[in-house]
Amino acid sequence: MFNFKQYDFKRYNFSLLTVVTLLVSIGLFLIKQVQLEGENLFQKQLVGLALGLVVALVVSIIDYHFICKFYIILYVINLILLIMVKLFGKTINYATRWLEIGGKNGIQFQPSELSKIILILFLAKLFTIFEHKINNFFFIIFAVIATGIPTYLILTQTDLSTSMVIMFTFAMMIFAAGLSWKIILPILAVGVPAFAVIFWYVQQDYQVLLTETQQQRVLSILHPEQFPAIMYQQDNSIQAIGSGQLYGKIFDVSEVRGYNYVPISESDFIFSVAGEELGFIGSCFIILLFAIIIYKALKAGKNAPDRMGMLIGVGIASMFMFQVFVNIGVATAILPNTGIPLPFLSYGLSGLLSYMISIGLILNISIQNKHNTKGNKSNKGDIRLK
């Protein structure tokens, strides 16, 4: 569990922790700006930061090989939690994604946030065990089904965004695991036209793949003038970001802020607050911090002592990459509104703690000694990062 003899603490990535802490601190400032009187979002997120740092530090000294030994147990726990959401979940804003622990005044927990981390660990272990069968048709089908079951349960919570994160992460991990181009190219040859057909289909009145709200969100991006109510959130987000101009309004004592007219600005649309308060320069700085985190996750994966560590690094980097791209794309009306949080900045303790677990895993991978990996040598094969 604590394999200290194998750890090289000189390689402990304190700079990654610093970047993450800086991002969460910026998020705390932004959350405080939008916090209404009587709310305690800032205080809760501050507690989340303190608890999250402890979680990251604890996870960073637990050998990821030890954690992945329980990949089947973790997978089953994940399914149980998602089924419990289906049966007993709490509904907020027409979405049933939360479990309420301790009654009405208790803690709200979102299992789908933890699902992303569990599935990364599960797939990393699975692709390591069956590394020589990665191009076997039946194994690929099995991996797709194993990933598809929890993804479907999340999708039925009307959580399309998290489902998309998982699908993207799965695609990146199986590619990094060594999926042959002989399989990838035919999939692309069929998949790209199929996506175009599906994209056309979901715009039709008789489509059954999306709910009415989801369909209207897709149509609103294509024809914004026809859906002013659907575009209200994104239109106001664009105006708030644009009003920040180059330097932002951080030193403007005026209480007039465009993001006050952006619903859920503390979570899914936190980037609108960043754009207005910090301006173009501050927004670019935030994106730079995310780029550093993604780079460090990929670097940790590249320098990992084995295939499993490499795949965990790729999975975590892919998760962050997709969420950042989609969240900012939604806030700037480049993409349909999907309701996805911005890691470390958006309010939400479930998400923050899950992200901190992933950072702890990256920290653990980075201190693993490459020369002493007894029983964990899975370095043969097509590891595409190396």
N, C-alpha and C positions, 0 to 999 in steps of 0.2 A: 504493500500500500504506500508506504513512505520509503522509497528506494533512494535514501540519501547518498549511499555510496556511488550511485550512478549519476547524481546530479552535479553539475558544474555551476555553482551559484555565481561565479564570475560572469556568466552569460545571462544572468537574470535580467529580463528586459524591463528595467525601471522606466525607460523612456516611453514604453507602451503604456504603462500605468499612468505616467504623467499626462500623456495625450488624452487618455480616456477620462481622467479626472478633470482635465481642462474642459473637455467637451461637456461633461455632466454639469460642471460649474456654470458654463455658458447657458446650458439648458435651465439651470436653476434661476438664473437672472431673467431669462425669457419667460419662464413660468410665473415668476413673481410679478412680471409686468402685466400679465393677463388674469391674474388671480383676482376673483371678485371678493368683495367684503363678506366676511364670514366663512370663506373657504380656507382650507389649510393645505392646499396642494403643494406649496413651497416647502412647508415643514415636513410633509410626508416624503417628498422627493429628496429632501436633505437627509432624512433618516435612511431612505433607500440608497443614497450614495455611500453613507457610512457602512451600512450593512453589506452593500454590494462590494465595497473594497475588501471587507473581511472575507466575504465569500470567494472573491477572486484570489486572494492570498492563500486561503485554505486549499482551494482547488489546485492552485499552482504547485503545491508540494505533494499532491496525491498523484501517483503514477497513472498516466492515462491508460496504460496497459491493464492496470488493476480495474479501473472503471469499466473498460470495454469487455472485461470478462463477463460482466453481467448484462451484456447487450440484449439477450432475449428477455431477461427479467425487466429491464428498462423499457423494452418495446411493449411488453404486456401491460406494465403500469401505465404507459402512455395511452394504450387503447382503453384501459379501464377509466382513466380520467376523462378521455374524450366521450366515452359512452355515458359517464355520469353527467357531463355537460348536456348531452342530448336528453337525459331523463330529468335532471334536477337543476339545469342551468338557469342563471339569472339573465333576463333580457334587458338590454340597454340600447336605446336608439334602434329598435327593430332587429337587433342581432343578439343571439343567445350564445355567448362565448365565455361566461364567467361562472365559477363556482363560488358560492358564498359560505365562508367558514365562520361559524360562531354567530349565526343569526344576522339580523338586519344591521347591527352595529359592529359586525365582525369584519373579516378580511375578505376582499374579493380577489380571487385568483384566476388567471387566464391560462388554462392548460395548453392552449395552442402555441403560446410563446415558448414553453418548455419543450413542446413537441419538436420544434426545429432543432434544438440541441440534441435531443435524444435520437432523432433520426440521423443526424450527422454521425454520431457515435456508432449507431447500429449499422449504417451503410459502410462506414470505415472498417469496422470489424468484419462485416460480411464480404466486402471486396478484398480484404486481406486473406481471409480463410480460403476463398474460392478464386484466388488471383489467376490461377491457370485455367479457369472456366469462364473468365470474364466475357469471352466472345461466344460462349455456348448459348444457343437460342433459348433453351429451357431455363437456364440460369437467369438470363436477361428478363424473361417473362416473370420468373419468380421474384426478382428484385423489383420489377415494376409493380407487381401485385402487392408485395410487402410494403412498398412505399405508398401505393394507391389507397390501401385501406384507411390508414389514419388521415391521409389527404382528403378522402371522401368525407370522413366524419367531420373534418374541419370545414370542408366546403358546405356541408349541410347546416353549419352554424351561420350560414351566409357570410363566411369569412373567405371570400375569393382571394384576397390579397395574400394571406398567409399560405393558402394552397399554392399560389403562384410562386412564392418564395421557395417552398419545398420542392416543387417541380424543377425550378431553375437550379437549385442546389444539387438535386439528384443528377441532373444532366451534366453538370460540371464535375461532379465526383466520379461518375462512371466514365466520363471522358478521361479524367486524370488517372483513373485506375488502369487504363490501357485498352479501352474499347477500340477495335480495329476500324480503320477508315473504310474498309470494305463493308462495314455495317453502317457507319456514320453517313457516308455519301448517299446510299439508297434511302436512308431515313430522311435526309435533307431533301432529296429529290422528290420524295412523296410528301414530306411534312410541310414544306414551304407552300406548294400549291394547295394542300389541304387546309393550311391555316388561312389562306386567302379565301377559300370557299366558306370556311366556318365564319370568318369575319363578315362576309357578305350575308351568310345565313342568319346570324344573330341580329341583323338589322331588319329582318323581315317580320311582319306582324304575326306570322304563324310559327315563329321559332319557339323551341321549348327548352333550350339549353340554359338560358339566363332568366332570372326573375324580371319582372317588369321594371323595377328600379334599376337593376344592373343594365338592362338593355337601354334604358333612357340615358344612363350615364355614358354609354358608348356613343349613342346618337348625338348627345349634347356636344361632344368634342367635334363631331363632323358638321353639325348644324347648330351652333350655339345660340343663334338668334331664335330658334324654334323652342328652346328649352331654357328660358330665363330663370325659372325657379330652380332647376337642376344646377345651372351654372352660377347661381348666386354666390355660393361659397368660393368657387374658384375665381370668379370675376373680382370679388372683393379681395381675395388673396393677391391677385396680380396687382391691383391698385395699391395695396399696402406695401408690397415689395418695391414697386416702382417709386412710391413716395419717399422711400428711404434714400434714393439717389446714391451718391458716391460714398458718403460718410455715415449716413443714418441719422436718426433722431435721438440718439442716446443722451445727448446733452441738451436736448430741447425740452424746456420745462413745461411746454404746452401739454395739456391732457388729451388733445385730439390725436387719436390714433386710428388708422384704417383697420388694423387687425381686430379692433373691438367689434367690427361688423362681420368677422369671420367666425362662424360656429366651429367649435372644437379646436380653437386656435392653440390650446395648451397641449394638444396631442398630435393629431394627424396633420394639422396645418401650422405647426410650430415654426416652420421655415418662413411663413409670412411675417411672423413676429421678428425673426432674425433679420429678414430683409429690410423691414422698416426701422428697426432699432439700430442695426449695425451697418446697414447700407451694403453696397456692392463689395466693398473691400472686406467687411466683416463676413459676408456670405461666402466669399471666395476663401477666406481663412478657415471657415468651418468645413468647406469641401476639402481643403488641403489636409485638415486633421483627419477626416475620414479616409482620404487617400493614404495617409501614413499608416493608419490602422490596417487597412486592407493589404498594403505592401508588407507590413510586418507579419501579418498572418500568412501570406504567401511565402515570405522568406523563412519563417519558422517551419512551414511545410517542406520547403525545398531542402532545408538543413536537418530535417527530422531524421532520427536514427533508423526508421523503417517506413514501410509503405503505409501502415496504419496512421502514424503521425503525420505523414504527408497528406493523406486524404482528409484528416481532421482539419488541417490547416487550409486546404482547398475549400472544404465545405463551409468553414466559418467565414473565410474571405468572400466566398460566393454569396452567402447569406447577407452580409453587410453590404456588398456591392449592389445587389438587387434592391434591397430595401431603400438604400440611399437614393439610387437612381429613380425608383418609382415614386418615392415620397416627394422629392424635389420636382419630378416631372408632373405630379398631380398639383402641387402648390403653384406651379407656373403654367398650368393648363395645357401642358404638352401631352399629357396622358389622361384618360378618364379617371374620375374620382373613385379610388378603390379603398380608401380608409386604411392606409398602412402607416404605422408610426415611424418616426425618424430615430434610429438607434441613439441612445444616450441623451438626446435632447428632449424628446417627447415625454410628457408626463405618463407614468404608469410603472408601478413597482414590479409587476410580473415581468414585463419586458426588460426593465433595467436589471433585475437580478439574473434573468436568462442571459443577457448580454455579458454580464460580469462573469458568469460561469464560463462562457465561451472565451473570454479574455484569460481566465485562469487556466484553461486548457492550452491556449497558445503559450502562456508563460511556462507551463510545465514542459511542453514540447521543446521549447527553446533551451531549457537547461539539461535536457537529456544528453548523456554522453554517447556519441555515435560509435565509439570503439568498444563499449561494453554493453551490448544488448543481448544478453544470453536469453535464448528462447524467443527472441523477438526479431530474428533476422529474416525479414521478408523484403529484401532489397532487389531481388531479381525481377525481371519483367520490364514492361514498358511503363516506367514512371515518368510522365511527361514533363514534370517540373525539373527533372534532373538532367 
